[in-house]
Amino acid sequence: MKQYYEENFSLVEGLKLIIKVLKKTLDKNKMSGDNIDILVLQAVDGELTQKFLPAKDIENYLKVIEQEEVEEKAKSDKSKSNEMII
């Protein structure tokens, strides 16, 4: 996680990163919004707030992450095939 973290991450980018890390460390085939909990702590107007991320939101993040992984793999495979042609 440390190698991908950036100080200026938005909440969305931070959530995506933590879900990616969980996905790598847990059995990713069984990971869903129903079997993990994510608590979000935020400073809002000088007050610390906390809320659990709804399971539906976690599922949406998982879908986005999976799509990004598919796109990255396709890009990598295309790059490798182009190297073979040259």
Helices and strands as residue ranges (DSSP letters): H 11-25, E 39-44, E 47-52, H 55-85
